[in-house]
Amino acid sequence: MIERLVIIGVGLIGGSFALALRQAGQVRHIVGVGRSSANLREALKLGVIDAVADSAGAAVGGADLVLLALPVGSMPGVLREIAPHLPEGCLITDAGSTKQDVVAAARAALDGALGRFVPGHPIAGAEHSGVTAARADLYQGRQVVLTPLAENTPAAIERVAALWRACGAEVAQMSPETHDRIFAAVSHLPHLAAFALVDDLAGRSEADTYFRYAGGGFRDFTRIAASHPEMWRDIALANREALLAELDAYIAELELIRGLLARGDAAGLEAIFQRASQVRKDWKPNPS
């Protein structure tokens, strides 16, 4: 049981973590911290949190667990702010979509508390943000990836993993480097592609006509272009090297398809489409 949970960033991810743990009977008192007073007031009204703190530093005093659920670009400053105020024994984890940059920020800020920071990433985002999008079942059947540090004790890792399991999640572990390489391909690149397509069409003189006639395929492909712009700016920049490599590979694949199309190579196009279609049919994604 967590006596005092501090959520820094009470949006979809942080709010859902709070709701899930409350529903599971794993927490007594939840304190929220954030930049938007309106969002925090809504969080109180909805029962997501029990109290609001004026600052992250003030909030963490007496905390048993701190979840950093904010854009990764904000992590270094918040980690520096909370470091002098963390009580002995308090665990810290995060929900950032990139890990090497967050680990580097923790190493620079936490000093003796570093061993109590267990980095994590719940694979449960959505295109909507803010506490009104939070729900207690968000993590049911979803993956949460932990990227433990050499300084973490097995007990600290298991404590954080157990809390995510209490939320209904399946917990896996990998290194921060492996995490960032994989998610550049399967998460960060798709978001960039969706943002790019919507931005391209929005800039055309007949944009309204294009969007009027866009159907299910366009809707499904571009759903994630409605995601939080600041968060995805920070993710793209934080994972720049891996993402550039994936962009280069994707552009090369598009150039291959463009060449086949320009030559009218029906067999070549069909071969690519057939491979991709079969792989997609065979893939068993986690429920969304």
Helices and strands as residue ranges (DSSP letters): E 2-8, H 12-23, E 27-33, H 37-46, E 51-52, H 56-59, E 65-68, G 72-74, H 75-82, G 83-85, E 91-94, H 100-109, G 111-116, E 117-118, E 120-122, G 131-133, E 143-146, H 154-166, E 170-173, H 176-183, I 184-188, H 189-202, H 207-213, H 216-222, G 223-226, H 229-238, H 240-262, H 266-282
